[in-house]
Amino acid sequence: MTDSSHALTAATRDGGFLSRLPTVLQPHRSLLTYYLVSALLAGPGFPILGLIRYFKYQTLRYTLDAEGITVRWGILFRREVSLTYARIQDIHLSSNLVERWLGLARIQIQTASGNSQAEITIEGVPAHEAMRDFLYSRMRGSRERAVPANDAAHVTPGGPDELAATLREIASEVRALRLSLGAGDTREKQDV
């Protein structure tokens, strides 16, 4: 492991990797341990599954920037999944017994697509709760920025007091219209 990856691993323990964007994260070494333990459970398929998991661990990278998150992995068949923060609908944090023992968890990010599976699964980040909180804050922040600037709630120059006065005025006009329409109905009934 290089010095930069040691520093990156140390920064991921305390969640400091989230302080500056863009940043590229690689999984913690304990994810490789988890991959090999789960491959051992495959029995005779261990050599093949162990090799596949080893290469996934070696090539797995998470890139976080101001717009979204990108996950890349693979040697022969390279996969890359990019997702903007605005598309995130839900974030789940899950871990099994072995992952908890190793201090790991999976962060499953879902979008509004028709698929019930997670769009992106982040695994191997020791500061998984800090990462989840960071993604929630980015998800909420992107939705607040998506509101148009000419929206009535944002344009009110006098603030909530002026808005309340305008709503009271509209309500009194609606009441007056209702009374005048009601009076017209009673006149029609008297004429008949």
TITIMI-482546 format. One record per residue (C-alpha): x, y, z; residue in one letter. Coordinates in pm, whole numbers, padded with zeros to 5 digits, always signed. Each point is the difference from the previous one (the first is absolute). Example, Ala and Ser with C-alpha at 12.3 -4.5 7.8 and 13.67 -1.06 7.14 Angstrom:
2
+01230-00450+00780A/+00137+00344-00066S/
end
This chain:
192
+00000+00000+00000M/+00141+00341-00091T/+00035+00299+00233D/-00289+00180-00170S/-00228-00300+00049S/+00108-00019+00368H/-00096+00365+00040A/-00326-00065-00181L/-00078-00297+00222T/+00076+00207+00312A/-00221+00282-00128A/-00289-00240-00065T/-00001-00115+00361R/-00102+00340+00133D/-00208+00116-00298G/+00255+00267-00094G/-00013-00110-00363F/-00327+00188-00036L/+00148+00341+00076S/+00133+00066-00349R/-00146-00090-00335L/+00076-00147-00246P/+00152-00300+00167T/+00069-00358-00105V/-00043-00273+00259L/+00115-00358-00007Q/-00136-00265+00232P/+00160-00086+00331H/+00218-00312+00023R/-00258-00176+00218S/-00230-00018-00306L/+00250-00236-00161L/-00014-00213+00315T/-00381-00002-00024Y/+00014-00094-00369Y/+00237-00290+00068L/-00205-00129+00296V/-00318+00009-00211S/+00186-00175-00285A/+00110-00274+00242L/-00366-00073+00066L/-00040-00084-00371A/+00190-00324+00064G/+00151-00140-00320P/-00068+00327-00184G/+00240+00183+00233F/+00290+00044-00246P/-00216+00153-00271I/-00219+00213+00230L/+00304+00102+00207G/+00180+00118-00313L/-00303+00193-00125I/-00045+00167+00338R/+00372+00080+00026Y/-00001+00182-00334F/-00321+00183+00091K/+00164+00118+00322Y/+00314+00113-00187Q/-00195+00202-00258T/-00290+00133+00212L/+00000+00381+00023R/-00257+00253+00119Y/+00019+00353-00138T/-00195+00270+00181L/-00029+00347-00149D/-00234+00298+00027A/-00253-00154-00242E/-00019-00365+00108G/+00170-00330+00060I/+00164-00242-00245T/+00095-00361+00071V/+00252-00184-00225R/+00129-00355+00007W/+00110-00283-00226G/+00293-00109-00214I/-00136-00191-00297L/-00352+00137+00025F/+00025+00352+00134R/-00311+00131+00176R/-00068+00360+00085E/-00316+00132+00165V/-00050+00374+00043S/-00280+00151+00202L/-00078+00364+00075T/-00105+00095+00350Y/-00335+00129-00130A/-00096-00350-00125R/+00052-00166+00339I/-00332-00102+00155Q/+00104-00217+00294D/+00313-00117+00177I/+00020-00325+00198H/+00279-00111+00230L/+00032-00376+00052S/+00259-00241+00132S/+00011-00367+00083N/+00181-00162+00292L/+00339-00027-00174V/-00018+00358-00128E/-00076+00130+00349R/+00292-00201+00139W/+00228+00163-00262L/-00149+00347+00061G/-00160+00021-00343L/-00348+00062-00138A/-00163+00033-00341R/-00159+00332-00096I/-00271-00074-00255Q/-00113+00299-00205I/-00335-00023-00177Q/-00153+00218-00267T/-00354+00035-00132A/+00060-00261-00271S/-00233-00295-00018G/+00271-00232+00130N/-00027-00117+00362S/+00377-00053+00021Q/+00240+00272+00108A/+00137+00212-00285E/+00338+00030+00177I/+00138-00197+00293T/+00292+00154+00185I/+00197-00254+00198E/+00333+00001+00175G/-00022+00351+00146V/+00066-00019+00377P/-00169+00336+00067A/-00326-00128-00147H/-00223+00211+00228E/+00187+00319-00092A/-00029-00093-00368M/-00375-00063+00036R/-00049+00335+00176D/+00207+00175-00269F/-00213-00153-00276L/-00322+00098+00181Y/+00120+00359+00034S/+00099+00014-00368R/-00330-00157-00101M/-00198+00260+00196R/+00224+00285-00118G/-00050-00087-00365S/-00377-00001+00043R/+00007+00346+00161E/+00206+00135-00291R/-00243-00158-00250A/-00286+00230+00112V/-00049+00272-00264P/+00105+00351+00100A/-00334+00147-00111N/-00196-00220+00240D/-00256+00206+00197A/+00129-00119+00336A/+00349+00133-00079H/-00101+00331-00162V/-00209+00147+00282T/+00177+00327+00075P/-00175+00063+00333G/+00051-00351+00127G/-00260-00210+00182P/-00196+00300+00139D/-00073+00138-00346E/-00090-00346-00127L/-00243-00050+00291A/-00161+00341-00069A/-00043-00089-00368T/-00157-00334+00089L/-00241+00171+00243R/-00101+00245-00272E/-00063-00285-00245I/-00206-00186+00260A/-00218+00306+00068S/-00060+00047-00375E/-00099-00367-00033V/-00240+00039+00295R/-00155+00309-00162A/-00043-00185-00330L/-00155-00297+00178R/-00246+00229+00184L/-00094+00184-00319S/-00055-00328-00183L/-00202-00133+00292G/-00215+00316+00001A/-00066-00045-00372G/-00121-00356+00061D/-00249+00113+00266T/-00142+00270-00234R/-00054-00258-00271E/-00181-00225+00246K/-00225+00289+00112Q/-00094+00082-00362D/-00115-00357-00062V/
end
